[in-house]
Amino acid sequence: MTMYNICLADPYGHEMRWADLCAAVRALFMQVVPGHATYDDVAGRHAPARVEPGRYELLCYVVPSSMETLVGPQFRTSASGAGITGWSTGEAVTGSEVYANMASGLEQLADLIFHEFLHNKLRMTDQQLHNHASGGLARSPIVPPMTPGNASLMRGVLGQLRPQWLGVWASANEPMRGL
């Protein structure tokens, strides 16, 4: 079996308990991988500099607030709410970000990241995902905890190819700069 990697990008050098956030996101995905044909474990990692996730893996930018949005301008989408996911049909690139100031703690931030990853993998609009019958983390605002339906949704698309938008990096070893 194979490890599924989730990258949490830190484009602005944001002070946070990154190891705890990675563990909280991993805990959510550990509800997804049981029964998956390819993946049997999950690793979450903090990426303070350039990162290139594997072909099927996920990347989420964790930015201080919507004022520092990177994904929104790239995909011509307004930054609103607690996060945003956008995609390009021509390039088939997908980008996700969450706003740290919109979460009351690391557990809620992890839930928001999972919500954006549902948008990312499913390529569902707000209208489609937020009204999905699985409820829970698919809703907006999110309604924890993750439901079995949320886990099933993600399990079904975990191996879906969704190249992740890599942002605007200054160099391979420096933090990303805003657009």
WOJO-V606212 format. One record per residue. N is the residue number from 1. SS is DSSP state (2 for helix, 1 for strand, 0 for the rest). NEAR is the number of other ideal C-beta (glycine too) atoms within 12 Angstrom. D_FIRST is the distance of its C-alpha to the first C-alpha in whole Angstrom. Layout:
n;ss;near;d_first
N;SS;NEAR;D_FIRST
N;SS;NEAR;D_FIRST
//
This chain:
n;ss;near;d_first
1;0;13;0
2;1;19;4
3;1;21;7
4;1;35;10
5;1;30;13
6;1;46;17
7;1;38;20
8;1;45;23
9;1;42;26
10;0;36;29
11;0;39;31
12;0;25;35
13;0;20;34
14;0;27;34
15;0;12;34
16;0;26;32
17;0;20;30
18;2;26;27
19;2;16;24
20;2;19;25
21;2;38;25
22;2;31;21
23;2;24;21
24;2;32;22
25;2;44;20
26;2;30;17
27;2;25;18
28;2;39;19
29;2;38;16
30;0;28;14
31;0;29;16
32;0;38;15
33;0;28;11
34;0;19;11
35;0;18;11
36;0;26;10
37;0;14;8
38;0;21;6
39;1;27;6
40;1;18;6
41;1;19;8
42;1;35;11
43;1;27;14
44;1;37;17
45;1;29;19
46;1;30;23
47;1;35;24
48;0;24;28
49;0;23;28
50;0;23;27
51;0;30;23
52;0;19;21
53;0;32;18
54;0;24;16
55;0;18;16
56;0;25;15
57;0;35;15
58;1;48;18
59;1;45;21
60;1;48;24
61;1;48;27
62;1;48;29
63;1;42;33
64;0;25;36
65;0;23;37
66;2;25;38
67;2;17;41
68;2;29;38
69;0;34;36
70;0;40;34
71;2;44;32
72;2;29;36
73;2;22;38
74;2;29;35
75;0;28;35
76;0;15;38
77;0;27;37
78;0;14;39
79;0;29;38
80;0;18;38
81;0;28;37
82;0;34;34
83;1;46;32
84;1;39;31
85;1;44;29
86;1;33;30
87;1;29;29
88;0;20;31
89;0;10;31
90;0;7;33
91;0;16;30
92;0;16;27
93;0;24;27
94;1;39;26
95;1;43;27
96;1;46;27
97;1;51;29
98;1;48;30
99;1;33;33
100;2;35;33
101;2;21;37
102;2;30;36
103;0;30;34
104;0;16;36
105;0;17;33
106;2;27;29
107;2;24;28
108;2;29;30
109;2;39;29
110;2;42;25
111;2;38;26
112;2;42;28
113;2;47;25
114;2;49;23
115;2;47;26
116;2;47;26
117;2;48;22
118;2;50;23
119;2;43;26
120;2;43;24
121;2;38;21
122;2;31;23
123;0;24;26
124;0;26;28
125;0;18;32
126;2;27;33
127;2;11;35
128;2;17;32
129;2;33;30
130;2;24;32
131;0;14;34
132;0;27;31
133;0;16;31
134;0;28;28
135;0;24;30
136;2;30;29
137;2;41;27
138;2;37;28
139;0;28;31
140;0;30;34
141;0;21;35
142;0;35;31
143;0;20;32
144;0;25;29
145;0;21;27
146;0;35;24
147;0;26;25
148;2;20;23
149;2;24;24
150;2;35;23
151;2;29;19
152;2;24;19
153;2;33;21
154;2;46;18
155;2;30;15
156;2;19;17
157;2;25;17
158;0;36;14
159;0;22;13
160;0;23;17
161;0;19;18
162;0;32;21
163;0;23;22
164;1;39;23
165;0;39;27
166;0;26;27
167;0;37;30
168;0;21;33
169;1;25;32
170;0;14;35
171;0;11;33
172;0;13;30
173;0;12;31
174;0;15;33
175;0;25;33
176;1;34;33
177;0;17;37
178;0;22;38
179;0;21;39
//
